[in-house]
Structure formats: C-alpha cells, structure tokens
Amino acid sequence: MPELPEVETVRRGLEKWVTGRTIDTVEVLHPRSIRRHVTGPLDFVAQLRGRTILGVSRRGKYFWFPLDDGAAMYGHLGMSGQLLVQPSSATDEIHLRIRFTFTDGDPEMRFVDQRTFGGLAVSPGGALLPAELAHIALDPIDPEFVDEDFVTAIRNRRTGVKRALLDQTLISGVGNIYADESLWRSKLHWARPTDTLTRPAARQLLGHVRDVLTAAIGAGGTSFDSLYVNVNGESGYFDRALAVYGREGLECERCGTAVRRDPFMNRSSFTCPKCQPRPRRARL
C-alpha cells in the first residue's frame, strides 16, 4: 500500500505537469475506479470537463486537485493505483481505468490500477480540503503539525505504539513500512503500550518518524514491485535503506541480532529482539 512518501512523490510529479492546465476530455474505462463518486460516470465527466487544475494537494495518503470552480477531484492510490503522465501516442496500459486529456495537448494523465482498490471522485467546494478527507489528521511533515499535541494524544491512548502510528486520525501518512523503521530507530517494540511512553520518548519517536518519511521522499518512496511508480513510471529506491522491514532473519544493522517477524493486523511487524525487547505488558 503506498504510504506518505510514495503519494508525496506522485503529488510533486503531477504538480509539475498538470497545474494550470484545463481538462478537455475524461474517459472512464472502469466504473469501480470512480465508485466513491456516487452520482456515476456521466456526472464525474461533466463536473471535470472544462475545469482548470490549480495544483495538487495531499493529506496523509490522499491527494486532491483543486479546480477553478472551487471543487476538487480527490483520490487514493489503493494497493496498486498509479497516476501517470504519458504522451497520447503511448500504448494504453493493460489496467488503464481513467484517461484525462487537456486543451493544450500532450501529455495526458492516466489513472492505472490493477486491483481497482484505489479511485477518484469529485468533491464540490473541496478545493481547500475535501470534506471527505477532513477527518484525517495532519502528517508530521505538514508545517501546521503541532508536535506537542501529538505527544499528548499518543500518551493518552490505550493501545500499542504501532497501532497508534497507523491511526490516521492521530497522525496521517504512516503505514506498515515506515512505522517499523521508525520504531527500530527509536528502540521501541511495536506492542509497547502508548500510555507508558514518556514525553521525551514520544518526542523522539515523532522525530524518527519525520526523519524516515523525509528520507523516503528523497529516495522517491519504496518499491517492492512494479505496482508503485512515480508519474514517469519509475520505481523508488528507499527499500535499499530499510533497516528491519522485510529483513526477517538478516542481521540487525545496529547489533547483529537476527531480525524477527511477528504477525500484526493481518500483516507483519519486523523488529530486532535485542534492540526492541518485547515489553512485559504488551498491547497487541
């Protein structure tokens, strides 16, 4: 699942190519990709044709395109979604779901999604922030994020620290990969109860989350397969810098102990048993 660094990489690429351009045609090739637009494909197309894209914004793992009529087109990449900029002469991708052309010609924008878990929709009046995304918390690289509010909120939770990091109403944009990497840097086990964190420990964790996300953005995100690419179809390479995620049985880069994998919320958590000892009072 693309996390904040992957979505931010895509956002930056799209911003360069679509800002200030006017949509000419919209072709919906798979209705599931606009299932969140409840009024259907014809209305989706009608609300976008002739509209000028003012930029590309993001909240956590979601993105939106503010439009010149005050509305916004918003979306999520899901498990396999890709937003690509392509010349019209390029062969259609096998899993092309939506195509956008512009009044000034090439390049066009394409939404490609193999598993169709992602999708797009229009939010009337949502240019500043779509109402559908208002419940999502700020992310730690947002300039308006308040560190001390996060520190207080996470210490007031009664859950495991990794579950708290994945709670998009507390802090957005952090997924499985970057939670594991941040916890390893903080020497915290994923089941550490949040109410046992001191304020300095919570601040340190937040600092590592921010550092991991920033480094991943600089590397273009993390690609384990061809499903995540940037707008030019290129893979990210932060996977080369991962310390624990996906490294079961390999040596911890800090102490040499074999990395452990535990089941977690139908996924996996990767930790160093020595650097991140399991707490006596674990919150699973």
Secondary structure as GFF3:
##gff-version 3
##sequence-region A 1 284
A	DSSP	alpha_helix	4	18	.	.	.	ID=ss1
A	DSSP	beta_strand	23	28	.	.	.	ID=ss2
A	DSSP	three_ten_helix	31	34	.	.	.	ID=ss3
A	DSSP	alpha_helix	41	48	.	.	.	ID=ss4
A	DSSP	beta_strand	57	59	.	.	.	ID=ss5
A	DSSP	beta_strand	62	66	.	.	.	ID=ss6
A	DSSP	beta_strand	72	76	.	.	.	ID=ss7
A	DSSP	beta_strand	81	86	.	.	.	ID=ss8
A	DSSP	beta_strand	96	102	.	.	.	ID=ss9
A	DSSP	beta_strand	108	113	.	.	.	ID=ss10
A	DSSP	beta_strand	119	123	.	.	.	ID=ss11
A	DSSP	three_ten_helix	131	133	.	.	.	ID=ss12
A	DSSP	alpha_helix	147	156	.	.	.	ID=ss13
A	DSSP	alpha_helix	161	166	.	.	.	ID=ss14
A	DSSP	alpha_helix	176	186	.	.	.	ID=ss15
A	DSSP	three_ten_helix	194	196	.	.	.	ID=ss16
A	DSSP	alpha_helix	199	218	.	.	.	ID=ss17
A	DSSP	three_ten_helix	238	241	.	.	.	ID=ss18
A	DSSP	beta_strand	260	264	.	.	.	ID=ss19
A	DSSP	beta_strand	267	271	.	.	.	ID=ss20
###
